[in-house]
Amino acid sequence: EAWHVVEGTLEFKFKDRIVDAPKGTTVFVPAGVPHTYSTKGQTRYLMILTPRLNELISELHKTPFDHHAEVRKKYKSEIV
């Protein structure tokens, strides 16, 4: 996965550190690296995904929240 921050700031949390990514920054996270991210205020970004991750996110958007664990299990994805 990769993110390019167009406006604002993203905050990435990894197992051993937190990284702020301000406007103009591109962050690449290799497959298998546990992470999560959040916006800090008004933020716009471009997200580049593999087809598998795109399918996961699309399925999560169509699935009621109380069934997200089943979808994540199907795609071998965990919440950090």
CNS distance restraints for C-alpha pairs under 8 A (distance, minus, plus):
assign (resid   1 and name CA) (resid  28 and name CA) 5.94 0.50 0.50
assign (resid   1 and name CA) (resid  29 and name CA) 5.46 0.50 0.50
assign (resid   1 and name CA) (resid  30 and name CA) 6.69 0.50 0.50
assign (resid   1 and name CA) (resid  31 and name CA) 7.35 0.50 0.50
assign (resid   1 and name CA) (resid  47 and name CA) 7.29 0.50 0.50
assign (resid   1 and name CA) (resid  48 and name CA) 5.68 0.50 0.50
assign (resid   1 and name CA) (resid  49 and name CA) 5.05 0.50 0.50
assign (resid   1 and name CA) (resid  50 and name CA) 6.84 0.50 0.50
assign (resid   2 and name CA) (resid  26 and name CA) 6.96 0.50 0.50
assign (resid   2 and name CA) (resid  27 and name CA) 5.46 0.50 0.50
assign (resid   2 and name CA) (resid  28 and name CA) 4.30 0.50 0.50
assign (resid   2 and name CA) (resid  29 and name CA) 6.17 0.50 0.50
assign (resid   2 and name CA) (resid  47 and name CA) 5.82 0.50 0.50
assign (resid   2 and name CA) (resid  48 and name CA) 5.03 0.50 0.50
assign (resid   2 and name CA) (resid  49 and name CA) 6.87 0.50 0.50
assign (resid   3 and name CA) (resid  26 and name CA) 5.52 0.50 0.50
assign (resid   3 and name CA) (resid  27 and name CA) 5.26 0.50 0.50
assign (resid   3 and name CA) (resid  28 and name CA) 6.66 0.50 0.50
assign (resid   3 and name CA) (resid  45 and name CA) 6.49 0.50 0.50
assign (resid   3 and name CA) (resid  46 and name CA) 5.54 0.50 0.50
assign (resid   3 and name CA) (resid  47 and name CA) 4.53 0.50 0.50
assign (resid   3 and name CA) (resid  48 and name CA) 6.19 0.50 0.50
assign (resid   4 and name CA) (resid  24 and name CA) 6.80 0.50 0.50
assign (resid   4 and name CA) (resid  25 and name CA) 5.82 0.50 0.50
assign (resid   4 and name CA) (resid  26 and name CA) 4.27 0.50 0.50
assign (resid   4 and name CA) (resid  27 and name CA) 6.53 0.50 0.50
assign (resid   4 and name CA) (resid  45 and name CA) 5.50 0.50 0.50
assign (resid   4 and name CA) (resid  46 and name CA) 5.09 0.50 0.50
assign (resid   4 and name CA) (resid  47 and name CA) 6.59 0.50 0.50
assign (resid   5 and name CA) (resid   9 and name CA) 6.81 0.50 0.50
assign (resid   5 and name CA) (resid  10 and name CA) 7.22 0.50 0.50
assign (resid   5 and name CA) (resid  21 and name CA) 7.09 0.50 0.50
assign (resid   5 and name CA) (resid  22 and name CA) 6.50 0.50 0.50
assign (resid   5 and name CA) (resid  23 and name CA) 4.91 0.50 0.50
assign (resid   5 and name CA) (resid  24 and name CA) 5.48 0.50 0.50
assign (resid   5 and name CA) (resid  25 and name CA) 5.55 0.50 0.50
assign (resid   5 and name CA) (resid  26 and name CA) 6.38 0.50 0.50
assign (resid   5 and name CA) (resid  43 and name CA) 7.64 0.50 0.50
assign (resid   5 and name CA) (resid  44 and name CA) 6.32 0.50 0.50
assign (resid   5 and name CA) (resid  45 and name CA) 4.37 0.50 0.50
assign (resid   5 and name CA) (resid  46 and name CA) 6.50 0.50 0.50
assign (resid   6 and name CA) (resid  23 and name CA) 5.36 0.50 0.50
assign (resid   6 and name CA) (resid  24 and name CA) 6.01 0.50 0.50
assign (resid   6 and name CA) (resid  43 and name CA) 7.56 0.50 0.50
assign (resid   6 and name CA) (resid  44 and name CA) 5.40 0.50 0.50
assign (resid   6 and name CA) (resid  45 and name CA) 5.02 0.50 0.50
assign (resid   6 and name CA) (resid  46 and name CA) 7.13 0.50 0.50
assign (resid   7 and name CA) (resid  22 and name CA) 7.58 0.50 0.50
assign (resid   7 and name CA) (resid  23 and name CA) 4.97 0.50 0.50
assign (resid   7 and name CA) (resid  24 and name CA) 7.66 0.50 0.50
assign (resid   7 and name CA) (resid  42 and name CA) 7.59 0.50 0.50
assign (resid   7 and name CA) (resid  43 and name CA) 5.21 0.50 0.50
assign (resid   7 and name CA) (resid  44 and name CA) 4.97 0.50 0.50
assign (resid   7 and name CA) (resid  45 and name CA) 6.76 0.50 0.50
assign (resid   8 and name CA) (resid  22 and name CA) 5.98 0.50 0.50
assign (resid   8 and name CA) (resid  23 and name CA) 5.45 0.50 0.50
assign (resid   8 and name CA) (resid  39 and name CA) 7.98 0.50 0.50
assign (resid   8 and name CA) (resid  40 and name CA) 7.06 0.50 0.50
assign (resid   8 and name CA) (resid  41 and name CA) 6.96 0.50 0.50
assign (resid   8 and name CA) (resid  42 and name CA) 5.87 0.50 0.50
assign (resid   8 and name CA) (resid  43 and name CA) 4.30 0.50 0.50
assign (resid   8 and name CA) (resid  44 and name CA) 6.57 0.50 0.50
assign (resid   9 and name CA) (resid  20 and name CA) 6.70 0.50 0.50
assign (resid   9 and name CA) (resid  21 and name CA) 5.41 0.50 0.50
assign (resid   9 and name CA) (resid  22 and name CA) 4.19 0.50 0.50
assign (resid   9 and name CA) (resid  23 and name CA) 6.02 0.50 0.50
assign (resid   9 and name CA) (resid  39 and name CA) 6.23 0.50 0.50
assign (resid   9 and name CA) (resid  40 and name CA) 5.47 0.50 0.50
assign (resid   9 and name CA) (resid  41 and name CA) 7.43 0.50 0.50
assign (resid   9 and name CA) (resid  42 and name CA) 7.95 0.50 0.50
assign (resid   9 and name CA) (resid  43 and name CA) 5.97 0.50 0.50
assign (resid  10 and name CA) (resid  20 and name CA) 5.90 0.50 0.50
assign (resid  10 and name CA) (resid  21 and name CA) 5.09 0.50 0.50
assign (resid  10 and name CA) (resid  22 and name CA) 6.46 0.50 0.50
assign (resid  10 and name CA) (resid  37 and name CA) 6.73 0.50 0.50
assign (resid  10 and name CA) (resid  38 and name CA) 5.75 0.50 0.50
assign (resid  10 and name CA) (resid  39 and name CA) 4.62 0.50 0.50
assign (resid  10 and name CA) (resid  40 and name CA) 5.80 0.50 0.50
assign (resid  10 and name CA) (resid  43 and name CA) 7.21 0.50 0.50
assign (resid  11 and name CA) (resid  18 and name CA) 6.96 0.50 0.50
assign (resid  11 and name CA) (resid  19 and name CA) 5.75 0.50 0.50
assign (resid  11 and name CA) (resid  20 and name CA) 4.56 0.50 0.50
assign (resid  11 and name CA) (resid  21 and name CA) 6.14 0.50 0.50
assign (resid  11 and name CA) (resid  37 and name CA) 5.43 0.50 0.50
assign (resid  11 and name CA) (resid  38 and name CA) 5.33 0.50 0.50
assign (resid  11 and name CA) (resid  39 and name CA) 6.17 0.50 0.50
assign (resid  11 and name CA) (resid  40 and name CA) 6.77 0.50 0.50
assign (resid  12 and name CA) (resid  18 and name CA) 5.63 0.50 0.50
assign (resid  12 and name CA) (resid  19 and name CA) 5.08 0.50 0.50
assign (resid  12 and name CA) (resid  20 and name CA) 6.33 0.50 0.50
assign (resid  12 and name CA) (resid  21 and name CA) 7.60 0.50 0.50
assign (resid  12 and name CA) (resid  35 and name CA) 6.91 0.50 0.50
assign (resid  12 and name CA) (resid  36 and name CA) 5.84 0.50 0.50
assign (resid  12 and name CA) (resid  37 and name CA) 4.31 0.50 0.50
assign (resid  12 and name CA) (resid  38 and name CA) 6.70 0.50 0.50
assign (resid  13 and name CA) (resid  17 and name CA) 6.17 0.50 0.50
assign (resid  13 and name CA) (resid  18 and name CA) 4.55 0.50 0.50
assign (resid  13 and name CA) (resid  19 and name CA) 6.51 0.50 0.50
assign (resid  13 and name CA) (resid  35 and name CA) 5.55 0.50 0.50
assign (resid  13 and name CA) (resid  36 and name CA) 5.33 0.50 0.50
assign (resid  13 and name CA) (resid  37 and name CA) 6.01 0.50 0.50
assign (resid  14 and name CA) (resid  18 and name CA) 6.06 0.50 0.50
assign (resid  14 and name CA) (resid  33 and name CA) 7.97 0.50 0.50
assign (resid  14 and name CA) (resid  34 and name CA) 6.30 0.50 0.50
assign (resid  14 and name CA) (resid  35 and name CA) 4.76 0.50 0.50
assign (resid  14 and name CA) (resid  36 and name CA) 6.92 0.50 0.50
assign (resid  15 and name CA) (resid  34 and name CA) 6.79 0.50 0.50
assign (resid  15 and name CA) (resid  35 and name CA) 7.08 0.50 0.50
assign (resid  21 and name CA) (resid  25 and name CA) 5.63 0.50 0.50
assign (resid  21 and name CA) (resid  26 and name CA) 7.48 0.50 0.50
assign (resid  21 and name CA) (resid  27 and name CA) 7.36 0.50 0.50
assign (resid  29 and name CA) (resid  33 and name CA) 6.64 0.50 0.50
assign (resid  34 and name CA) (resid  80 and name CA) 6.63 0.50 0.50
assign (resid  35 and name CA) (resid  80 and name CA) 6.23 0.50 0.50
assign (resid  36 and name CA) (resid  79 and name CA) 7.72 0.50 0.50
assign (resid  36 and name CA) (resid  80 and name CA) 6.27 0.50 0.50
assign (resid  39 and name CA) (resid  43 and name CA) 6.07 0.50 0.50
assign (resid  49 and name CA) (resid  53 and name CA) 5.90 0.50 0.50
assign (resid  49 and name CA) (resid  54 and name CA) 5.95 0.50 0.50
assign (resid  50 and name CA) (resid  54 and name CA) 6.25 0.50 0.50
assign (resid  51 and name CA) (resid  55 and name CA) 6.23 0.50 0.50
assign (resid  52 and name CA) (resid  56 and name CA) 6.31 0.50 0.50
assign (resid  52 and name CA) (resid  75 and name CA) 7.98 0.50 0.50
assign (resid  53 and name CA) (resid  57 and name CA) 6.18 0.50 0.50
assign (resid  54 and name CA) (resid  58 and name CA) 6.06 0.50 0.50
assign (resid  55 and name CA) (resid  59 and name CA) 6.04 0.50 0.50
assign (resid  56 and name CA) (resid  60 and name CA) 6.15 0.50 0.50
assign (resid  56 and name CA) (resid  71 and name CA) 7.36 0.50 0.50
assign (resid  56 and name CA) (resid  72 and name CA) 7.42 0.50 0.50
assign (resid  56 and name CA) (resid  75 and name CA) 6.58 0.50 0.50
assign (resid  57 and name CA) (resid  61 and name CA) 6.23 0.50 0.50
assign (resid  58 and name CA) (resid  62 and name CA) 6.57 0.50 0.50
assign (resid  59 and name CA) (resid  63 and name CA) 6.19 0.50 0.50
assign (resid  59 and name CA) (resid  71 and name CA) 7.26 0.50 0.50
assign (resid  60 and name CA) (resid  64 and name CA) 7.73 0.50 0.50
assign (resid  60 and name CA) (resid  65 and name CA) 7.83 0.50 0.50
assign (resid  60 and name CA) (resid  68 and name CA) 6.24 0.50 0.50
assign (resid  60 and name CA) (resid  71 and name CA) 6.76 0.50 0.50
assign (resid  63 and name CA) (resid  67 and name CA) 6.47 0.50 0.50
assign (resid  63 and name CA) (resid  68 and name CA) 6.64 0.50 0.50
assign (resid  64 and name CA) (resid  68 and name CA) 6.85 0.50 0.50
assign (resid  67 and name CA) (resid  71 and name CA) 6.86 0.50 0.50
assign (resid  68 and name CA) (resid  72 and name CA) 6.12 0.50 0.50
assign (resid  69 and name CA) (resid  73 and name CA) 6.10 0.50 0.50
assign (resid  70 and name CA) (resid  74 and name CA) 6.27 0.50 0.50
assign (resid  71 and name CA) (resid  75 and name CA) 6.49 0.50 0.50
assign (resid  72 and name CA) (resid  76 and name CA) 5.87 0.50 0.50
assign (resid  72 and name CA) (resid  77 and name CA) 4.77 0.50 0.50
assign (resid  72 and name CA) (resid  78 and name CA) 6.27 0.50 0.50
assign (resid  73 and name CA) (resid  77 and name CA) 6.00 0.50 0.50
assign (resid  73 and name CA) (resid  78 and name CA) 7.47 0.50 0.50
